[in-house]
């Protein structure tokens, strides 16, 4: 298969443009230490920024290079697209950079101070308490829950006309991944509540993204329309937490899952308080299903528009899995399926934007960064850097046959779940879930684009969502 263009968010970067320098200026008393747009230029671009923020970030990098300073005086704000500099922030010097940023403050309105939004010693304690939940045995157990989720989809496929019918696979996958998270991490059947909780998650995330995009937002207690929507959504999530905890209390038996670990003392006699337990459960309800569902939604669209890839995906699932039940060993027998999943996440990484605050003066890619500066880095940019990736805007799963995403250059330039100590704790969980769901779907159905369909617009929210979902013509394989 030859690579083909997947969207028009292109990056024509060249070495000469990336190294080009621009006259420096002062932003309302804040010294400029890197090139970037003027305040007037950003005002003129507001419409473009709102319409397509991903393209705006690409344009800034193409124009000003790997370190861009925006005309924002407090805090000084830098866009970092240089992979080595970004990894320095995220991996080499994680204690020199804080998560105390507007992005995570807004997200904490949903999750509280959970593993995703906490920082420093609070995060280290939470990570220690939660990490055992992702041991090998627990990740292996995800396989059975994936099979159950696939089985629950059978009535959907059976109800389709013989020549296929339109199904929004984004919606289907949001529901299935939430069911898997509920069963795997909390021993809870969320099937009946899956649609409601998925909608509540997306409504809440829409509000916090809107808050994160502006420097000043109304206080959370103020009864604005956005705050009311947020309160309603959070109340639904809290209701789900209450049901999960009540179910475990009623069962009076341990199941060896994350919930047991959250409720118990660790070997140091440490235990999470009730509010901390709530925050961790909400964090994993929100982050644990929306990220994988978004990645898979893009896989479905890309493979619907690249039927040769879908055919090869299906052939691998049929040949290597055959009539055998899925197991953890199945994952190793699906290299092409894994490559398709990786390539979709390269183009549309779940963690597309990561922010940090500098706690001390530093130097990134030769540019001075003052203490207190806001650092904005984006795997979306790193994953499309033509200095690293051949034909970076094209969908070509075969590229991952030559890229080891766990070591060397591959790991340095491919981090859809973040990098460093703060990399997503559920990374392996996500790979098991995503790859096996994809293989299972390929064995059961085919999917194509409807007549006169248009590519979904990438909508950069907490993850990169396909605006309007992914409605495709799905046909069952009899």
N, C-alpha and C positions, 0 to 999 in steps of 0.2 A: 504494500500500500504506500502511496506517496502522500506526503503531508499536504494538507489543504487548509486554507485560511478559515478560522472559526469566528472571527468578529472583526470589527473595524477599529478597535482600540489598539492602534498600531504604534510601534515605537521604532522610528528610523534612526536610532542613535548611532553615531559613529565615534571613533576614538577622538577625532579632532573636536567635535562638538562637546563631548563629555569633559574634555580638559580645558575648554575655553573659559576665560576669566572675564569678569565684568567689573566696571568701576564700583567700588564700595561706597556706601552711604551710611548715614545715621538714621535710625528709626526712632524719632521722638526721644532722643537722648540715649538710646540703646545702641552701642557701637555695632556696626555690621562687620562680621568676621567671615562671611561667605556671600557669594553672589545670590541675587534673588530679585523678585519683582518689586516694583515700587508700590506704595500704598494706593496711588491713583490707578495703577495698572490692575491691582487686585479688585478695586471697586468696579472697574470696567468689566472685569471678568466674572463678577458675581453670578450673572445668569448662567455662564458656562460651567462654573463650579457646581451650582445647584443641579444643572441638567445632567452633568456627567463628571462627577468628582474623580473617577478613575482616570479618565482621559486628561483631566487637568493635572493630576500628579505626573502622568507620563510626559505631558508638555513641559512641566517645570523641570523635570530631570533632563529632557532633551535640550532644553534651552540653557539651563544654568549649571548642569553637571551633577555629580553624585552627592554633593552637600548643598542644599538650597536653604537660604534664610528668608523667612517670610517677614513682611513689614509689620510685625506685631511686637510692641515694646515690652509687654509684661504678660507672660514670660517670653524671653527671646525664643523663637520657635524655628526649628530646623527639620527639613525633610532629608532623611538619610537613605539613599538607594544603593550605596556602596556596600556590597555583601560583607566585606571584611570589617568595615566600620560598624555595620549593624550587629554583627556577631560579637564584636568587642563590647557593645552596649548590653546585649542580651546574654552573652555567655562568658566572655573573658573577665568582665568587671561587673557582675550583676549587683554586687553590694554597693557599687558607686552610683547606681541608678535606681530610682524609686518608682513604684507604680502609683504614686500619689499624683494622678493626672485627672483631667476632667473626664476622660473616657471611662476610667474605672470608677470614679466617683458617681457618674451617672448610672453605670451598670449596678452599683451597689444598692441603688434604690429598689432593685428587684431581688438581688441575691444576698443583700446584707454583706457583712464582712466575711465572705466565704473564701474558699481556696482560690477562686479566680481573681478576687479583688483585694485580698489582704496583702500585707507587705511585711518585710523585715521579720522580726521574731514571731509575730502573730502567724505569718504564713509558714515559717519553719515548723512551728508547733503543729499547725493543722496538717501540713504535708506529712509529718511523722505519724500522725494519728490515722490519716486516710490511706497512705501508701500501701499498707498490707492488704487492702481490699482489692488491689490490682495484681496480686500474686498470680503465678502461672495457672494454678488450678481454677482461680476465679475467672480468668480470661478464657480458659478452655470451656468453662460452663456456658459462655455466651453462645456457643455453637448451637446448643439445644434450643435456646430461646429464639435464635434466628430461624431455625427450622419451624418452630411453632408459629412465628410471625408469617412465614411463607405459607404455611398451611391455612392460616386464617384468611389469606388473600384468595384462596381458591374459589369461594363463592362469587367474588368480584369478577374473576375471569370467566367463570361458568355462566354468569348472567349476560355476557357480551354476545352480540349477534355473531353468526358464523364467519362473517366477513370482517369482524372487528368493530370496535366502538371507541369513541373518544373518552379517555381517562386522564385526569390531571395527576400525573405520576408524582409531582411534587407533593401534593396533598396526601396521596397514598403513602409515600415514603416518610413524611412527617409523622403519620400515625404509627407506622410499623416501627420506626426507630424509637419512638416514645414507649411503645409496648415492650421493646427489648430492654431499654434502660430500666423500666419499672420492674421487670421480672429479674434481670441480672443483678442489679444493685440493691434493690429493696425487697425482693421476693414478693412483689405486689402485682396483681393483674390490673393494669391500667387500660385494658381494652375498651371498657364502656366509657371511660372518661377521656380517651386519647384525643378525639377531635376537639373537645372543649379545651383541654389543656394545651394542645398545639396552638389553637387560636389565641388563647390567653397569653402564651409565650410570645407569639408574634406581635400582638397588640402592645404588650409591655416593652418589647425591644424597640418597636417603632418610636415609642415615646422617649426612651432613654437615648436613642440615636439622635433624635431631634434636639434633645438637651445638650448632647455632647458636641453638636455642631456650632453652638453659639457660645460666646464667652460669658454671657450673663443670662441666667434662666430664673423664672419665678421660683420662690421657695416651694419645696414639695408639699407643704401644708396648705398652700394657696389653692382655692377651688377653681383652677383653670380647667378648660376642657381636657387638655393633655393630662393634667394631674388626676382628674377624675377617672379617665380611662386607665391610667396606671394603677390607681387604687383598686379599681374593679378587677383588673387582671391579676394583681398581686393577691387579692383576697381569694381568687379562684385557686391560685397556686398554694396559698396557705391552707385552704380547705383540703387540697390533695395531700399536703404534708400531714395534716391531722388524721386523715383516713389511713395513710401509710403507718403512722405511729400507733394508731388504735388497733389496726390489724395485727401488728406485731405483738402488742400487749395482750390481745385476745388469744393469740396462738400459744403464748407462754412457752415457746420453744425457739431455740437458736437455729438459724439456717446457714450460718457461716458466710453471710454476704456483707456488703458494705454497711448496711443498717446495723447489724450486730456490732460491728467495730465502732460505729458512731455512738452507740448506746453504752458500750462497755468501757471499763478502765483499761489503759494499756499497761505494759509491764513496768512502767514507772509510777503507776498509781494515778496517772493523769486521765481526766475525763472531760468531754465537751459539755458545756452548759446547754440547757434546752434551746436557747436562742441560737447558739452555735450549730446545734444539730439541725435546726430549721434551715439555717443559712446554707449548710452543706447539701441538704436534700434539694433545696430549690436550685442551687448552683448546678447540680448534676441533672436535674429535670430539664433545666433551660439549656445548658451547654452540651449535655450528653446526647441529646437527640437532634438538636437543630443543626449542629455542625455537620454530622454525617448525612443527614437528610439533604442539606444544601449541596454537599459534594456529589451525592448520588443523583440529585435532580439534574445537575450539569452533565453527569455521565449519560443519563438517559437522553438528553437533548443531543449531545455530541454523537452518540452512537446511533440515534435516529437519523441524523444527517450524514452519517458515514456508515452505510449499510455493510461495507466490506469489513469494518471493525466489528460490527455487531455479529456478522456471520462467523468471524473467527472466534469471537468471545463465546458464542453458542457452541461451536464445534469443540472448543476446549472443555467446556462444562460437560458436554455429552460424552466425550471420549475419556476424560480423566476422572470424572465422577461416576459416570455410568449409572448403574442402578444402586450403587452403594449409598448408604445413608451418609450425610455430611458428618465430618469429624474435624478435629484440629489438624489432622494430617492433610485434609483436603486443601488447606490454605497453601501448602508448599507445592501442590499439584496444579496450581492455577497461576502460573507466572504471567500469562498474558492478561488475565483478568486484573491482577495486581497492577500491571503496567497501565492499563486503561484507567483504573482508579487513580493512580499517581498522576497520570497526564492531565486528567480533569482537575485534580487539585493543584497542579502546577499552574494551569490557566486561571482557575477560580479558587484560590486557597481559602479554606474556611477562616483562618485567622489572617485576614488580608491587611489589617492595620494594627500596629502595636505601638504603644506610646510609653515613654519613660521620662522621668525628670532627673536631670543631672544633679547629684549631691555635691559635686566639687568641679572645679575647672578641669577640662580634659581637652584632648586633641583628637579629632576624627578626620581621617583622610586628609590630613594636613591643615585642617581648619580648627581654629580655637573655639572651644565651646565653653561658655561661662557657667558657673554654678547656678542652679535654678532654671536652666534652659529646658524647654520642652523638646524632646526628641520624638519625631514621628518617623517610623520606618515601616516599610510595606513589603511583605513577601510577594505581593502582586507585581511589584516593580523588579525585585530580585529575580523572580521566576521568568521574567520576560526580557532579561538583559541579553542583547545579542552578542556581547562579548563572551558569554558563557553558554548560551543556548542557540543552537542552529535553528533558523527559521522560528523564532520564539513565539510568534503569534499563531502558529499553526498546530493543529491537533495531530500528533504523531506518537501513539503509545510506544512504538518500537524504540524510541529514544531511551526508554528506561531499561531496555535490555543491556545497555552499556553504561548505566548510571547506578552506582551503589548508593542508595539513599541513606545508608547507615554509616558510611565512612568516606573519607577523602573529599574530593571536590563535590561529589553529589550531595553529601550532607551539608557542605558549606553553602551551597546555593539552592537547596531545596528544603524548605521548612514550613510546610503548610499548617503545622500545629505549633508554630513558634520554635524557639531554640533556647538552649541553656537550661539552667535549673528550673526555670519557670515554664518549660515546654509542657504542653497539655499532659496531665497525668494519665489520661485515658487514651493515649495515642494507639497502643496495641489493641485495646478494646475496639477502637474505631476501625482499625484495619480488619480485624476479624469480622466485625459486623458488616462493614461496607463491602468487602470483597465477596463474602459468602452470600450476602443478600443479592449482589449483582449476578453471581453465578446461578443462584437459585431462580432468579427472575428469567435469566436467559434460557433455562431449561423448561420453563413453563409457558412463556409468552414471547411474541415478537412485537416490536413497536416501530412505527414509522411516523413521519410528519403528516399532519392533515393537509389537504389541498389549500393552497394560498396561505400557508402558515408563514409566520415571521419569527426570526430568532428572538428569543426572550432578551429583554434589555437587562444587563447586569445591574443589580441594585445593591450598592455597597452599604449594607446596614451593619449589624454586628458580624455577620458573615455576608458573603456575596450571594444574594438571593436572586433567582430568576423572576423578574417582575412579571406578574400575571400568571405565575405558575408554569407548568410544563404539560399542556394538553397535547397528548399524542394518540394516534390510532393504535390501539392495542388489540392483538389477536391471540387467542389461546392456541397452544400447540397440542393438537389431539393425538 
